[in-house]
Amino acid sequence: MISPDKQYESNTNLYNPSEIEKKWQSIWTENNLYKTDQLTENSDKFYALSMFPYPSGNLHMGHVRNYVITDLIARFQRFKGKSVLHPMGWDAFGLPAENAAIERGISPSVWTKKNISHMKSQLNLLGLSVDWDREFATCDENYYIWTQHLFLELYKAGLVYQKESEVNWDPIDNTVLANEQVDSEGKSWRSGAVVEKKLLKQWFLRITNYADELLKDLEKLDNWPERVKIMQDNWIGKSIGTNINFNINTNPEKKITVFTTRPDTLFGVTYLAISVNHSLIKKISDQETIQDIENLKQYLKNNKNNELEKIGIKTSLIAINPVNSEPIPIWVASYVLDEYGTGAVMGVPAHDQRDFEFAKKNNIDIRQVIIKDQNEQTQELDEAYVENGFLINSKKYNGIANTIAKLKISEEGVNNGWAENKIQYRLRDWLISRQRYWGCPIPIVNCKKCGAVPLNQSDLPVSLPKDIEISANKINALGDNNNWINTTCPKCGIAARKETDTMDTFMCSSWYFLRYPSSKCSTKPFEKNEINKWLPVDQYVGGVEHAILHLLYARFFTKALRDNELFDIDEPFKKLLTQGMVQAAAYKNNKTGKYVSPSDISDLSNPTDPIDNSKLEVLFEKMSKSKYNGIDPESVIKKYGADTARMFILFKAPPEKDLEWGDTDVEGQFRFLSRIWKLYINCAKDININSKSNSYPDKEKSLIKSMNIAIKEISNDILNNQFNTAISELMKFYNSLSNSINDVNNNLKIEALKTFCILLAPFAPHIAEEVWHLIGFKKSVHLEHWPSFNAEALKEDSYELVIQVNGKVRDKVNINNDMSEDQIKELTLKRPNILKWTQDKKIRKIIIVKGKIMNIVV
């Protein structure tokens, strides 16, 4: 309960957010207002969660948008009487912290904890209803002990393995990357470096074991954005097809396997294409061909981020088509990927556009085996025919629909031993090893006798060494620290060495949401009964850039730990909101490609470059230091207050859309809150005086209606994440309230002011709390219940009736609700616009749909 001793009287009519917000944040903290209620069997729970931040040092507007959206939802659900869990933590391991620490010559731990302290103070300025008692950072030993614990759980389940593999190497951050961390241009997701390939022994998680379930369960996620589900669907990349085995004529015992989803085109194969690293290349003896392949490898390495040419190298190798025994040349092709399928593809130029272009360039035969119509005459193709149709040039399958031929040719291959039905996925196992210091150590010991041995749970945590050396361009990795690395084998007891790789930081963030319900538990990572009560997360809010990385990994972790019987949930996040970016005006010189700071521009209405006087292009782009368009949240809060910043963020654009920053829009929200302040200041003078007030029934009726519309519409808008329209409804209600407040009875005045205050509170919690107490209430407004709307109050006394004659609209008229059908007919048939179309004609019938429409048939 909040009942400060201070009597709420205003010394000024001016809205002063800095004074109000500081005061209430202190009182809320002192009273533990946002401490999570313990769940009971009868509790209705709501778990609201933002993707936790990386402690970079400063809050940016993208953070503000994310956390304000989640806070609004959490506050609303608390008003609805639910027990709300709304926690916050820190995604604190990783390369940026390590690199920043190297630049400053300090420990990553010192740098990270300093940033956490600063960012937490900034977050507190927003007045978030966060339960800070559950806070943790992933770099805390009492957190990463449990990341190691869960690693061992996955190891026990057979989901962890180590193998030598060609991996993605980031030459700037000097570490390997998972496939998901390399963008479509072949660059590192974090450093932007062009990724190289290296052969290294690394640790993997068998996420592919769950490929089908991860794909199938996307159907359960009704409250996820469709584009996120499509991105995951495409990344998992399920293909249902056939493995075809082609014999090699130089070595009948050697086969090459090709995966295809189009066995119906097998008679149209005129070449096979293999990748530059395919095992068959070892069978090539011609030195000129080998050198050409090496040159192609170098070309591919140097052009990962460019549009690749369709380069082909013909080899001396010949394959035999199993369906017709024809010899087929084998080419090495630039477009064949090692990591997809078998590293070999069928070349069917007539029915695949990529193959068509490759064949044209390299003078390879193009044989059409599918036509659209059975009576169609074949002619030279200008492009590949990729539609369905009927087979030709396919021996006994001629004339059969290709959809049927797919099944029949596959069946023939399976029966004769040269084909196998196959389901294939684009998804590859998750590589989690990182060759850096600032991460969670992998709880494995390498023993010369026993090999890689998992530690016992009782040996955890494997702590990061504190005695580290930092030089100008590196921090000593775990492998450089002899005091730390030497240990004994938990299996045989002889001298051994700890694993020197650390885990990908996504390991830490793939389960953090499971920790919050029992964050103080010191004997296990989480308590099963708490997970089953609180999970899944009811509302998750974060950026769409994590659609594949974090969200896919978190779903995998949840399913894997469920199968280890650690809890019973299948999916971690019930409802997902991916908020858009916050953008601001940036000024670009198109001649130089450089951005110019607004502070260097003398006239922003006609911006020119101060160096060469070129006219600058004004672009709205994601806020960035490099583009000089970042807005410091702290400076905005200092000038306008947190409530204004919250209102602007929520009002400017729907949450899933990009938001363009505008100072005039921010000032507009400040003026709106100032008007609210003034209204309550004026009402506070006599709100509790039981004196007679002017009473005008029409204004009272109008205010009651406006109040109930606001309750209904704002409630629906919040539930549907339409916060901008909810604020519009709040503004409409304010206009009605301010126009009629002096002309309604005292009880209605109190009810309307109270209702408005509660409706405002999730959006602007500080001013709502202040004016709530100004009008005489003692407990916090945030402990109130959300109002229910009265459907009767929304009913109209009359409605507009649309009048048709023979189905065409001829007139409209206002009708009282209590009029009978006979009265409606008598009124409408006399109207001039209706007489014009019915006079001297026989009325055959009149159909009335009361409240909507009337049709006169003549």
N, C-alpha and C positions, 0 to 999 in steps of 0.2 A: 504494500500500500504506500502511496505517496501522498503525504499531507504536510508540506513544508510549513514552518511557522510563519513565514512571510505572508503578509496580507497583500493580495494581488491588486494593487492600484497603480495605474500608469502615471508616470511623471511627464510623459510626452505623448503626443499624437503620432510621432514618427516611429516607423518600424525599424528596430535596431537588431538585426539577426545575430550579430556576433555576440552580443550580451545574452540574448535569449538562448542561443544554441550551446554556448559554453556552460551556462547554468544547468540546462536540462541534461546534457550529457553527463555532467558530474552527478546529478541526482539519480539518474537511471543506473549508473554504475554502482553508486553507494547502496542502492536498494535492490541490486541484482535483478533488475526488471526482466532481463531476457534470459535468465537461467532456464534451462530446459526442464520441463515437467517430467517426472517419472511416469512411464507408461504403465497403465494397469489394463486388465482384461477389457474394461469398458471404455478405455481411452480411444479417441479418434486421433490418429497421428498424422503429422505432415512433416516430411523431411525435405527441406529446401537447401539447395547447395549450388554455390558458384564453383567453377573450375578454379582450384586454388592457385594463387599467384606465384610466379618466380620472383624472389626478392631482389629486383634489379637496382633498387635504391630510391626510386621515385615513382609515385603514382602517376599514371597518365589517364587521359579521358576515356580510353577503352576500358581500363579498370573500373572507373567510376560508373560507366554505363552498365557493365556486367553486375557489379555489386548492388547498385541501386535497384535494378530490375528484380534481383533475387530478394532484396530486402522488402520491396513492396509486396511481393507474393507472400513472403513469410509473415509480414505484419497482417495482411488480409486474412490469412488462414488462422492466425492467432485470434483475431477479432471474431472469426467464425466458431471459436470455442475449441479449436484443436490443440493438442500438445505438439508444439513445433520444435523441431531440431534444426537450428540454423547456425552451423559452425564455420570456422575459418582456420586454415593452416597455411603452410609454406612449402612449395616445391623447390627445395633448397640445394640439392646436389646439382652437379653438371658443369659442362665446359665453360659457359660464360663466367661463372663465379671463379673458376680456376684461372681463366685468362685474365680477368680483372685483378685478381690477387697478385698474379705475376707482374702485371703492369705497375702495381703499387708496392710490390715487395713485402706483402703481408700474407698471413695465413688465410686461405679461403674461408675458414671458420670465423675468423675475426671479421672479415669483410661481409660475410653473409649475415651474421648476427647483428651487425651494425645496421645493415639495410633493413632487416626485419623490424628492428626497433623503430626506425624512421618511418617505414611504410605503414606500420601499425598505427602510429600517431596520426598519419594522414588519413587512414581509413576511419579512425575514430571521429575525425572532423565531420564525416558524412552522417553521423548518427545512426549507424547500422545496428540492427537488433540482433547482433551476433552474440552467441554464447562463447565468450573468450575462455571460459574454464576448460574447454575441450581443445584448445589450440595446441598444435605441435608443428615441428619442422622435420622434413624427411632426413635432414642431416643429423638430427638428434640421435644419439646412440640408443636411447630407449624407444626410438621408432625403427631404426634400421636393423636392430636385432630381430625384429619381427619380419622385415623384408627377407632377411637371411633364413629365418624359420620357414617362411612360405616357399622360398627357393627349395629348401630341403623337402618340403611336402610335395612339391612338383617333381623333384628328383625321385622320391619314393614311388610316385605314381607313374614313373617311366616317361615323364614329359621333358626331362632335361638330358641333353647329350652334348658331347664334344666331338668335333670332327675337323679335319683339314679341308678347307673350302676356299674357292675363289670369292673374295669378299670386296665390298666397297670401302675404299680407303680415302679418308679426307686428308689431303696433304697439308692443309693449314692447321687443323686441330689435331693432326697426328693420331687418329683413331679410326676404327672401323665404324660403319654405319649399317643399320638394318635397311632392307630394300625400301621400306616405307619412308625412310629418311633421305631418300634421293628423289629429287623432283623430276618432272618430265623432260627437263633439259640436261639431266645427268649431273646436277649440282647438289651439293650438300644443303640440306634444309636449313642449317644454322649458319655455317660460315660462307656459303655461296661458292665455295671452291668447286672446280670441275673434279668429279670423283674418279679415282683411279681404281684399277683392279689389282689385288694382291692375293697370294696363296698363303693363308694363315690357319693355324689351329685355333678354333673359336668355340664358344659355348652357345647353344641354341635351345629354344623352347619349341616343342612340337605343337605349334598353333594349328598346323595343318590337320592334326587329329580331330579338330573341332570345326573344320571348314564347312562341312555340310550343315551342322547345327547352327553355326554362326549365320549362315545364309538363310536357312529355313526360318529361324527365329526372328528375322527382320520383319516377318509378317505379323508378329505379336506386337511390334512397336508402333501402335496406331497413333501415338502422340509424339512421334519423331518427325522432323521435317523430311519430306519426300526426297529432297536432293541428298541428304546425308545417307539415307538408306540406299539410294542409287549408287553413291560413291563407294559404299561398303560392298554392295553387290558386285560392282565392276571390279573392285580390288580383289575380292575373293575369286571372281572369274570362273564360275563353274561352266565346263563344256562337256556335253554328253556326245561321245563319238566312238571312234574305232581305232585301235592300233593296227596298222598294216605292216607286215614283215616282208621286206624285199630282199631277195638273195643277192649276193655280190658275185658276178660271174667269174671273177679271178680267184675267188675262194668260196666254193659252195657251202662251206660250213659257217661262213660269216654272213650275218644278216644286218640290215639297217631297218630300224623301226621308226615309222612315221605315224603321228597322231593326226587324225582328220575327223572333222564333223561332216564331211561330204564324200562318203564312200560311193555315192551315186555318180561321181565324176571320175572314178578310177580308170575308165577306158580313155579318158582325156588327158592323162598324165603324160607329159612329154619331157620332163626332167625332174630330178630330185635336187633340192638345195639344202646344204648343210652349213652350220655355223663355222666360224674360223677356228674354234677350239674343239670341234667334234673329234671323237676318238678315231674315226676312219682316216683322218688326215695322216695318221702315223703310217698308213698303208701306201702313201704316195712316195714314190722314189725320185721323180723328176725334180731336179734342183731348181730349175727355173720356176716351176709351179710352186714349190715350197717358198721361194723368195717372194713370189707374187702374193702368197697368202700372208707372209710376214709383213709385207707392205700394207696389205689390207687391214691387218690387225692394228698397225700404227695409225692408219687413217681413221679407223673407228675410235681409237683412243683419243685422237686429237679433235674429233668432230662430234663429241657426244651432245653438245648443245646446239648443233646445226641440223638442218634438213639433210639427211644422208642421200647420196647418190645411190642408185641401184646398181652397185658394182658386182660383177660376177667373174669367177675364175673357173674355167672348165678344167676338169681333172680327167685322168685316164681311167677313172673308176666307172664301172657300168653296173647298174642295178637291173634286176629282172622283175617286170611287173607280174605279180602272181595271178592276176585275173585273165591275162592273155599271153603271158610268157614273152612279151616284147622287151628288148633291151632299152634301157633308159639311161642317158648320160647323167652323171652326178656333178653338180656345180657347187662351189663355195660361194655363198651370197652374203652381201652386207646386211640384208634385212632379216636374216635368221638369228634369233636370240638363243643364247646358250640355256638361259634359265626357264624358257617356256617349252613345254612339251618334251620332246626327245632331242631337241637341237637340230631337227631335220624336218623338212616340209615337202609335201607333194607339189610339184609345179603344174597347175592346171590353167594355162593362160586364157583359154576360152571362157572360163567361168570364175575368175578371180582377177580384179583389176590390177592388183600389185603384180601378180604373176604375168598378166598381159603386158604390162609395161616392161618388165624384166625380159620377157621373151622377145618383144619387139627390138629392144636395145641390143640383145645378144644373138639375134637371128635364130631363135629356137622355134620349132614347129608349134603351131596353134591349131588344136583339133577340137572342133565343137562336138559335144556329145549330148547337149540338151537344147531343144528348141521350144518355143512358146506354144506353137500349134502343130499338131501332127501332120497337117497338110502343107506346112511352111517349107519353102525351098531355102536351102542353106546358101549363104553368100558370105563374102569376106567380112569379118567383124571390124567395126571401128573402135569398139571397146568391149570389155568382157560382158557376157550375158550372165547375170547373177540371179535372175528370177526363177520361179518354179516352171516346170514344163514336162516334156516327154523325151525319153532317151533315144538317141540315134548313134550310129557308129559304135554300138555296144553289144554286138552279137545277139545272144538270146534275150537280152533285156530291151531290145529296140521296141519302141512304142509304149513302154511302161511309164507311168507317171514317176517323176524322179523321187517324190516323197515315198513311194512304195519301193522303188529300186534301192533306196538307202538301206532299207531293212533286208531286202532279198540278197543284195551283194554282201552285206555284213554277215548274214546267215551262212552264205556259201563259204566265206572266208573262215568263219569259226569252225564249220563242219570239216573243212579241208586243212585246218591247222595253220593258215597264214594270216588270220585276223583274230582280234580279241576285243570284245566290247569294253569300253573304258570310259570312266568319268575322270575328268582332269580339272585341276584348279590352277588359277594364276597365282594364288597365295603361296608363299614360301615360308618355311619355318623362321621364327623370329630370332635374329642374331642379337644376343644381349651383352656380349663382351665389349669392354671399352678399355683402351690402353692409357688411362689417365688416373690421377690420384683422387680427385674429388668426386667420389662415388661410393656406393655401398660395396664393400669387399665381398667377393664370392666365397662362400664357406666350403671350400674344397682344399684338400692338401694333396700335393703331388709327391708320390713315393716311388723310388726306383724299383721297389719290389712289387708293390700293390697297384701302381698306377695312380689314377685320379680317385681319391677317396673322399666321400662327403664327411664332414664333421658330425659329431653327435650334437643333439640339441643342447645338451648340457655344456658344450664348449662355446656356445654363443654368448656374447657377440664376438665376431672377429672385428676388432676395433681398428679404425684408421690410426696410423702412427702419428704422434704429435711432433716428433723430431724430424721435420722436413726441411729441405734446403730449397731456397727459391733463388733462381738466377735471372738474368735479363730476359731470357726467352723460354724458360721452362721451370717446372716444379718437379722435383725428383719423384718419379713414378714408384709404385710399390716395389717393383723389381730392383730398384737401386738401394733399397734400405735393408742391409744385411741383418741388422738387429731385429727387424720386424719379420723378415721372411722366413727365418729358420725356426723349425718346430719339429715335432715328432709325429709319426703316422698313427692315427687313432686306431688303425687296424692291427699293425704288427709291431709298433713301438720304436722302429728305427728312425734315424734322422730323415727329415723330409722338409719340403718347402711349401709355404702357403701359396695359393693361387694369386698371381699378381695382377690379373685383370679385375676391374670393378664392373658393376652392373650398369647397363643402360638406365638412365634416370626414369624412363617410362616404366621400369619395374616398380619403382617407388610409388608412382602415380596411378598404377593399375589396380591398387587396392586401398588407397588412402581413405576413400569413402566408407570402407568397412571398419575403420579404426575409430571414427568419431563417436559412434554409439557407446563405446566402452573405452574411451581414450585413456582412462586412468588405470586400466587393468595392467598389472605387472607380471602376470603369469602366462599370458597367451596374447596373440595379436588382437583377438576380439572374442566376445562371448557369443556362442551360438544362439542363445535365446534372445539376446539383444539384436542380433542381425535379423533374425526371423521376425522380430517385432517392428523394427524401424525400416528395414529395407524392403523393396527397392526405394531408391531416392524418388520422391514424388515429383520434384521439379529440379532439373539440372540446367544450368545456364552457362554458356561459354561460346567460344569462337568456332566457326565452321572449319577453320584450319586444322582442328583436331579430329575431324570426321573419321579419318583412317587411323592415324597414330594412336592417340590416347583412347578414343572410344572403342576401337576394335580390340585393343589390348585389354581394356577393362572388362569387356564382355567375355573375352577368352578366360581371363583370370577368374571371373565369377563362376563360369561353368566348370573350370578345372577344380577349383576349391570346393564347389558343390559336390563334385564326383568323389572328392576325398572325405565327404560327409561332414564338412565343417559348418555347413548351414544348408538351407533348403531352397534358396531363391535361384531362379534361372537367369534373370537379367538384372543388371545393376541400376538402370535408370528408366523409370516409367515414362516420364515426360521430358522432352528435351527442347530447349529454346536456344537457337544459335543467333546471337545478336549481331547486327551489322556493325561495320566499322564507323568510327567517328572521324569525319573529314573536316578539313578547314582549307581556306583559300591559300594557294601557293602561287608564287610568281616566278615564271620560267622564261628565260631567254632562249628562244628556239634556235638562234644562231649558234650559241655556245653550248646549249644543252644544260646550262647551269641554273640553279635556283637562286633567287635574290631575297634577302631578308626584308620584310615589310619595314623594319626600322631604317633601312637604307633608301627607301623610296620616298620621295618628297610629296607626291600626290597619288594616293591610292586609287582615286577615281580615274586617273589616266596614268597608269604605272609605266615607268621607263627605267631601263638599267642605268644606274649612276655612272657606270664605266664607259659604255659605248652609246648611251642614249637610245638603244633599241627598245621598241615597244614590247612590253612583257605580256605573255599570255597568262591569264588568270585561270587556274585549275583548282577544282575541289578534289583533294587527294587525302589519303590516310595521313593522319598527323605523324610527323617525323622530324627529328632534329636536322637531318640532311636537307629537308625541304623548307626549313624555317617556319613551319606552320603549326608547331606544337603549342598547345594551350596548357598552362600549368594549373591543375585543379585547385591547388592551395591558394593561388592568387585570385581565382574566381570566387572561392569560398570567402576569402578575406574581404573582397569587395561587395559581394551580393549575398553571401550566406549559403550554407549547405542546402537549405530548403529550395532556394532559387535554382541552384545547380541541379538538384534532383528533379524539380518540376520541368526545367528545360529539357533535360536528358529524356524524360518520359514523354514529353509533349511533342517534341520537334518531329519525330518520325515513328512509324511502327517499329517495334523492337528488332524485327528480323531484317529491316532495311538499313542501308547506310544513312548516317545522320550528318548533315552539314552544319558546322558550327556557325552561329551568327550572333554578334554582340547585341543587335537590336532585339532578337528573340529572347535572349537572356534578360535584357532589361524589361521586356514585356512581362515575363514571369515575375520579376521583382515588383513591378507595378501592381500586378494582380494580387500578390501576397500583401502588399502595402494597403490595398483597398480592403482586403479581408481584415487586416489589423485595425484599420480605422472603423470598420463596421462594428467589430466586437468592443472596441474602446468606447464607442458611443452607447452601445447597448448595455455595457457593464455598469453604467451609472444608475440604471433603474430596473435592471433585469429581475432583481429579487424583491422589488417593492410591489406589494400586492395592491397596487392602485389600479383604478379603472383606466383602460387604454381605449383609444378609438378602435372601433370594430366595424369593418366593412365586409359583409358576408361574401361578396364577389371576390374580393382580394384574398380572403381567408381560403375560399375554395380553390382559387388559382394557386396559392402558395402550397396548400396540401397536395394538389395535383403535381406541381413541380417537384416537391420533395419526394414523392413516391416514384415519379419517373426517374429522378436522380438515383434513388436507391436501387431500382430495378436495373437501369442501364449501366451504372458504374459496376455493380456486382457482376453482371454478365461480361462486361468489357474486361474486367480483371481476370475472370476465369478463362477468357479467350485470349489473354495477353494483348489486348488492344488498349494499351495504357494512354495513348494519345487521345483517343475518343472518350475515354473515361474522364480525362481532365476537361475536355470540351463540355461534357455533361455537368461537371462540377462548376464550370463557369456559367452555364445556363442557370443552374440552381442558385448560384451567388446573385445573378442579376435579378431573379425573381425575389430572393430573400431581401436584397437591399431596397428593391422598389416597394415592397409591401410591409416591411418590418414594423413600421410605425402605425400601420393601419389594421393590425390583427390583435386578437386578445392575448393576454399575457401568457397563458398556458401554451398557446400555439407558438408564440414567439420563442419561448424556452425550448419547446420541442424542436423547432426548426433550426435554431442556433446549435443545439446539441447534436442533431442529426448531421448538419453540415460539418461540424467539427470532427465527428467520427469518420465521415466519408473523406475528409481532407487528410486525416492522420497517416494513412499508409504512404501518401505521396510526400507530405511535408510534415514530418513528425514533431519538429520543434515548435513551430508556430501553432500547430494544433494543440499541443500540450499547454502552451502559454495561454492561449485565448480560452481554453477549457477551464483553466483555473481563474481566469479573469471574470468569467460569468458565474463563479461561485462553487464549482465542483472541487472536491478534496482529493479523491483518488485519481490516479493517472488515467487519461483518456485511453491509453493503450491497454488498459485492463477492462475496457467496456466490451459489450457484445455488438456485433454488426447489426444494424437495423434491418427489419424485414419490411418489404413494401406491401401496401394494402391494395389489392387488385380492384376493390370497389372504388377507391379514390381515382382510379385511372379511367373509369367508365365515363363516356360522354353522354350528355343529355340528348344529343342529336347526332345524326350522321348524314353523310352526303350520299344520296341515292342517284345512281347513274340510270338514265332512262333510255331504252333502246326502242326503235320501231323496226320490226323485221330484222333484228340483229345489228342494226347500225345505231351508234350513239347519236341522239338528237337533243338531249337536254340533261341537266343535273339540277338537283334541288335538295335543300336541307330538310330533313325529316326528324321530328321528335321521336324519341325511343318508344313512347307509349301510344303512338298512333296505330290503329288497326289497319288491316289490309284494305277494307272498304274505304276508310278515310284517306289512305294513300292514293287509291284509285281516283276518288273524287277530286283530290287536290291536283294530281298530275294531269288528268285528262283535260282539265280546263286551261292548262298552260299554253300560251300562244305557239311556242315551238313544237308542241305535241299536236295541237289542233291542225297545224300546217300539214302534218303528215298523216293525220287520221280522219280529217273532215271528209264527209261524203264517201267514206269507206267502211266496210263491214269489219268490226273487230272480232276476230275469231277466238282469241284467248289472250289472257294476260298472265304472265309468269312473274312472280315476285320472290326474289331471294332477299329476305329481310336483312337490312343492314348493309346491303351491297348493290343490288341491281334489280331493275324491272324491265321486262321485255314485252312489248305490245305487238301481237301478230295480227296484221290486217290483210 
